[in-house]
């Protein structure tokens, strides 16, 4: 009787192992999802466009069809938040009664308007040749008072970068209290100046899409699977095409998130709670993931699988991908161990100079100590389609995407079922 029991137990474990080894990811379904997200109807999923709203509706619809639940306290899959946009509308400056070329001035302010004259008590500073522009810029802002700054022309390149940033529409978390006007020129003796500046300040709504698969025995412990669904939208036309479809960046990642949600819902064996999230506003600095991360206790998050650009073969060849921050935790080692016996292999990030670990949506949770890593196959050093109108479905390898999703499904299973817990990443100081 005892022999029969152990034989039965062995067969049960063998069957269970075979089930878990299979990743229920359908290539035709992968193709359907990415084709929908990268179609011209989505208008490149640019912020504040009808196209990104269509993409949000599609992703929410997929989550509903799968049978995911909203995040605790939410009534649906939409996680809506607001940020402030600043749009400069006018700028006129005079120095010593001479008009300043608009390309030689930029303004930092959180106010709707500035109307300055030298006799209004504004301090004058200079950034002189031979000094560090960045060091002086930071020191001037740390004064936290209105400052008129004359910048030596030797800093033209740095000045131009800053001007382009501050002269464009910006999306910010909070309105700055700093007030500074920077003017490029060789005037050493500023006898008088006048600045009239206006900016449009608005609140804008943004939406992450979040679905949850509740865990069983370890429901309070969270495993996050994520990607971003925004892209560049409509940009300058190239050969008549102005839609930056973002098929690889990052419709491929969102396709993985949806496919993994289906896989784990079908298995129905996750001991930990799984959170599937499509972030917005990644292209403007990860605003969506920053907001999302603030809604969670980072101590509850066991791991984060952020998936970014898996549409083409990696530099390591077929059946391979890389993990950013591979050396910062044993996350990658766990994933690779779970792939023993398969052809797929995860590699450390081959592009350390790009500092990808803190450039994607994993960054905020990683800075808080979570083993949060990005999985990618993109050959970023030679990718000629990145951020162009040519990032289209026709440039992707659907079989490669499917293989990578299957590898993530298999490699994540011991974390999902609670057997493995990746080591925490040393938190980044906020000071």
C-alpha positions in Angstrom: 0.0 0.0 0.0 2.9 2.3 0.9 4.6 1.6 -2.4 1.3 2.4 -4.3 1.1 5.7 -2.4 4.6 6.8 -3.3 4.1 5.7 -6.9 0.9 7.7 -7.1 2.7 10.7 -5.5 5.5 10.5 -8.0 3.1 10.3 -11.0 1.1 13.3 -9.6 4.2 15.4 -9.2 5.4 14.4 -12.7 2.1 15.4 -14.3 2.1 18.7 -12.3 5.6 19.4 -13.5 4.6 18.8 -17.1 1.7 21.2 -16.7 3.8 24.0 -15.2 6.5 23.5 -17.9 4.0 24.3 -20.6 3.4 28.0 -21.3 -0.1 28.6 -22.7 0.9 31.4 -25.0 -0.7 31.3 -28.5 1.2 32.9 -31.3 -1.9 33.9 -33.3 -3.2 35.7 -30.2 0.1 37.4 -29.7 -0.1 38.6 -33.3 -3.7 39.8 -32.9 -2.9 41.9 -29.8 0.2 43.6 -31.1 -1.4 44.2 -34.5 -4.3 46.0 -32.8 -2.1 48.1 -30.5 0.3 49.2 -33.3 -2.4 49.9 -35.9 -2.8 53.3 -37.5 -6.2 53.6 -35.7 -4.2 54.0 -32.4 -2.5 57.1 -33.9 0.8 56.1 -32.3 -0.8 56.2 -28.8 0.4 59.7 -28.2 -0.6 61.4 -24.9 -3.9 63.2 -24.9 -4.9 61.7 -28.3 -8.0 59.7 -29.2 -5.6 56.9 -30.1 -4.2 56.4 -26.6 -7.8 56.3 -25.3 -8.6 53.6 -27.8 -5.6 51.6 -26.6 -6.6 52.0 -23.0 -10.1 50.7 -23.8 -8.6 47.8 -25.7 -6.3 46.8 -22.8 -9.0 47.2 -20.2 -11.3 45.0 -22.4 -8.6 42.3 -22.6 -8.2 42.4 -18.8 -12.0 42.0 -18.3 -12.2 39.2 -20.8 -9.4 37.3 -19.0 -11.2 37.7 -15.7 -8.8 39.9 -13.8 -10.0 42.0 -10.9 -9.4 45.8 -10.4 -6.8 46.9 -7.9 -8.0 47.0 -4.3 -10.2 50.0 -3.8 -10.7 50.6 -7.5 -14.0 50.2 -9.3 -12.5 49.4 -12.7 -9.1 48.8 -14.4 -8.4 52.5 -14.9 -6.0 54.2 -12.5 -6.5 57.9 -13.2 -4.2 60.6 -11.9 -3.4 64.2 -12.7 -0.3 66.1 -13.5 0.4 69.7 -14.4 1.4 70.9 -17.9 3.3 74.1 -18.5 3.2 75.6 -22.0 5.2 78.8 -22.7 3.1 81.2 -24.8 5.1 84.4 -24.9 8.6 85.7 -24.0 10.0 89.1 -24.7 13.3 90.3 -23.1 15.4 93.4 -23.3 18.9 94.0 -21.9 20.4 97.5 -21.9 17.5 98.6 -24.0 18.3 96.0 -26.8 15.8 93.2 -27.6 17.1 89.7 -26.9 16.7 87.1 -29.7 14.1 84.6 -28.4 16.5 81.7 -29.1 18.9 83.3 -26.6 16.6 83.2 -23.6 14.8 80.6 -21.4 12.7 81.1 -18.3 12.1 78.9 -15.3 8.9 79.6 -13.4 5.8 78.0 -12.1 3.8 81.2 -12.4 1.5 82.2 -15.3 3.5 85.3 -15.9 6.7 87.2 -15.1 7.1 90.9 -15.5 10.6 91.9 -14.4 12.6 95.1 -14.5 16.1 95.6 -12.9 14.7 98.1 -10.4 12.3 95.5 -9.0 15.0 93.9 -6.8 15.9 91.0 -9.1 19.5 89.7 -8.4 21.9 89.5 -11.4 24.2 86.5 -11.8 26.7 85.5 -14.4 27.9 82.1 -15.7 31.4 82.9 -16.9 33.6 81.1 -19.4 35.7 78.4 -17.7 33.1 77.7 -15.1 30.9 74.5 -15.0 27.5 75.4 -16.5 25.7 72.6 -14.7 27.3 73.4 -11.3 26.5 77.1 -11.6 22.9 76.3 -12.9 22.2 74.1 -9.8 23.7 76.6 -7.4 21.6 79.5 -8.8 18.4 77.5 -8.5 19.3 76.6 -4.9 19.2 80.3 -4.1 15.4 79.9 -4.2 14.8 83.6 -5.2 14.3 85.5 -8.5 17.5 85.6 -10.5 18.5 87.1 -13.9 21.4 85.1 -15.3 23.7 86.1 -18.1 25.5 83.1 -19.7 28.7 83.3 -21.6 28.4 82.2 -25.3 31.0 79.5 -24.8 28.1 77.5 -23.2 26.0 77.6 -26.4 25.5 73.8 -26.6 24.4 73.4 -23.0 22.3 76.5 -23.1 20.5 75.2 -26.3 19.6 71.9 -24.6 18.2 73.7 -21.6 16.3 76.2 -23.7 14.7 73.5 -25.8 13.5 71.7 -22.6 12.1 74.8 -20.9 10.6 76.3 -24.1 8.5 73.1 -24.9 5.4 71.9 -23.2 6.4 70.1 -20.0 4.6 67.8 -17.7 5.5 68.0 -14.1 4.6 66.5 -10.7 4.5 69.8 -8.9 4.9 73.5 -9.8 8.4 74.8 -9.1 8.7 77.9 -6.9 12.0 78.8 -8.5 12.2 81.9 -10.8 15.1 82.4 -13.1 15.7 84.0 -16.5 18.8 82.8 -18.5 20.1 84.9 -21.3 23.0 83.9 -23.6 25.4 86.7 -24.5 28.6 88.4 -23.8 27.2 91.4 -21.9 29.3 91.8 -18.8 27.7 95.0 -17.5 23.9 94.7 -17.3 22.6 98.2 -16.7 18.9 97.4 -17.2 16.7 94.6 -18.3 13.0 93.9 -18.9 11.4 90.4 -19.1 7.7 89.8 -20.0 6.9 86.1 -20.0 3.7 84.1 -20.1 2.9 80.4 -19.7 -0.2 78.3 -19.8 -0.7 76.1 -16.8 -3.2 73.2 -16.9 -4.1 70.0 -15.1 -4.2 66.9 -17.4 -5.5 63.4 -16.7 -3.4 60.3 -17.3 -4.5 56.7 -17.1 -2.7 53.5 -16.2 -4.5 50.2 -16.8 -4.2 47.8 -13.9 -5.6 44.3 -13.4 -5.1 41.8 -10.6 -5.1 38.0 -10.2 -5.5 37.4 -6.5 -3.1 35.0 -4.8 -4.0 32.0 -2.7 -1.7 31.3 0.3 0.5 34.4 0.0 -2.1 37.0 -1.3 -0.4 39.9 0.5 2.8 39.4 -1.5 2.7 41.0 -5.0 4.4 40.1 -8.3 4.1 42.9 -10.9 4.1 42.3 -14.7 4.3 45.6 -16.6 5.0 47.5 -19.9 4.0 50.9 -21.2 1.3 51.6 -23.8 2.0 55.2 -24.7 4.3 56.2 -27.6 5.1 59.3 -29.6 1.9 59.7 -31.5 2.0 61.9 -34.6 5.4 63.2 -35.5 7.2 64.8 -38.5 6.3 62.9 -41.7 8.7 60.6 -43.5 7.7 59.7 -47.0 4.1 60.6 -46.2 3.9 58.6 -42.9 3.6 60.6 -39.7 2.3 57.9 -37.3 4.9 56.6 -34.9 3.1 53.3 -34.3 5.4 52.0 -31.5 5.0 48.3 -32.4 8.2 47.3 -30.6 8.1 50.3 -28.2 6.2 49.1 -26.4 3.2 47.3 -28.0 5.4 44.2 -27.8 5.7 44.6 -24.0 2.0 45.2 -23.5 1.2 42.1 -25.6 3.4 40.2 -23.2 1.6 41.5 -20.2 -1.8 40.5 -21.6 -0.5 37.1 -22.7 1.0 36.4 -19.3 -2.3 37.4 -17.6 -4.1 34.8 -19.7 -1.4 32.2 -19.0 -1.6 32.6 -15.2 -5.4 32.9 -15.2 -5.6 29.6 -17.0 -3.2 27.9 -14.6 -5.1 29.3 -11.6 -2.2 28.3 -9.3 -0.6 31.5 -8.3 0.1 31.6 -4.5 1.1 35.3 -4.7 -1.1 38.0 -6.0 -0.2 39.0 -9.6 -0.6 42.6 -10.7 -0.7 43.3 -14.5 -0.2 46.9 -15.4 0.0 49.0 -18.6 1.7 52.3 -17.8 1.1 55.6 -19.5 3.5 58.5 -19.8 6.7 56.4 -20.0 7.9 58.4 -22.9 8.0 61.6 -20.8 9.9 60.3 -17.9 8.0 57.3 -16.5 5.2 59.4 -14.9 2.7 56.5 -15.0 5.0 54.0 -13.2 6.0 56.7 -10.7 2.4 57.3 -9.7 1.6 53.5 -9.6 4.6 52.9 -7.3 3.3 55.4 -4.8 0.0 53.5 -4.5 1.8 50.4 -3.2 3.8 49.5 -0.2 7.1 48.5 -1.8 7.7 46.0 1.0 4.8 44.0 -0.3 6.2 43.8 -3.8 8.3 40.6 -4.2 9.4 41.2 -7.8 8.6 43.3 -10.9 8.9 41.9 -14.5 8.9 45.0 -16.7 8.8 44.1 -20.3 10.2 46.6 -22.9 10.8 46.0 -26.6 10.9 42.3 -27.2 9.9 42.5 -30.9 13.2 41.5 -32.5 16.0 39.0 -32.0 18.6 40.1 -29.4 22.3 40.5 -30.0 22.7 37.0 -28.4 20.7 35.4 -31.1 17.4 33.4 -31.0 15.9 32.2 -27.7 17.6 34.9 -25.7 16.8 38.2 -23.9 18.6 40.4 -21.5 17.8 41.7 -18.0 18.7 45.1 -16.8 20.4 45.3 -13.4 21.2 41.6 -13.6 23.9 42.0 -10.9 21.7 44.0 -8.5 19.7 41.0 -7.3 19.4 37.2 -7.9 16.3 37.8 -10.0 18.0 36.8 -13.2 19.6 33.8 -11.7 16.2 32.5 -10.5 14.7 33.0 -13.9 17.5 31.2 -15.6 17.4 28.3 -13.2 13.7 27.9 -14.0 14.6 27.6 -17.7 17.0 24.7 -17.2 16.3 22.1 -19.9 15.1 24.7 -22.4 16.9 26.5 -25.2 16.2 30.0 -23.8 18.7 32.0 -21.9 18.6 35.4 -20.1 21.8 37.5 -20.3 23.0 40.5 -18.3 22.4 43.9 -20.0 25.0 44.2 -22.8 24.5 48.0 -22.9 25.8 49.3 -19.5 26.7 52.7 -21.0 23.0 53.3 -21.8 22.1 53.0 -18.1 18.9 51.2 -19.0 18.2 49.9 -15.5 17.0 53.4 -14.3 15.6 54.5 -17.6 12.4 52.3 -17.8 9.3 51.8 -15.7 11.1 49.4 -13.3 13.1 52.4 -12.0 10.9 53.8 -9.3 10.2 50.5 -7.5 13.9 49.5 -7.9 15.0 52.7 -6.2 12.7 51.7 -3.3 14.4 48.3 -2.9 12.2 46.1 -5.0 13.9 43.5 -7.3 12.4 45.3 -10.3 14.0 44.6 -13.6 13.3 45.1 -17.3 13.4 42.3 -19.8 14.2 43.3 -23.4 15.7 42.0 -26.7 16.3 45.4 -28.3 19.6 46.0 -29.9 19.5 49.6 -28.9 22.9 50.5 -30.3 21.8 49.6 -33.9 18.0 49.9 -33.8 17.2 52.2 -36.7 13.4 52.0 -36.1 13.5 53.2 -32.5 11.3 56.3 -32.0 10.6 56.6 -35.8 7.5 56.1 -38.0 9.1 52.8 -39.1 8.5 51.1 -35.8 5.7 49.0 -37.3 4.3 45.5 -37.1 6.1 44.5 -40.4 9.5 45.0 -38.7 8.8 42.6 -35.9 9.4 38.9 -35.4 6.2 37.5 -33.9 7.8 34.1 -33.3 10.6 35.8 -31.3 8.0 37.7 -29.2 6.0 34.5 -28.5 9.2 32.6 -27.5 10.2 35.4 -25.1 6.7 35.6 -23.5 6.8 31.8 -23.0 10.3 32.1 -21.4 9.0 34.8 -19.0 6.0 32.6 -18.2 8.2 29.5 -17.4 11.0 31.4 -15.7 8.7 33.4 -13.4 6.8 30.4 -12.0 8.8 29.8 -8.8 8.4 33.4 -7.9 4.7 33.4 -8.7 4.0 30.2 -6.7 6.0 31.4 -3.7 9.0 29.1 -3.8 11.5 31.8 -4.7 11.9 35.3 -3.3 14.5 37.5 -5.1 16.9 39.4 -2.9 16.1 43.0 -2.4 18.0 45.8 -4.2 19.7 48.4 -1.9 17.3 51.4 -1.9 18.5 54.6 -3.6 18.7 57.5 -1.1 16.3 60.3 -1.8 18.8 62.9 -0.5 
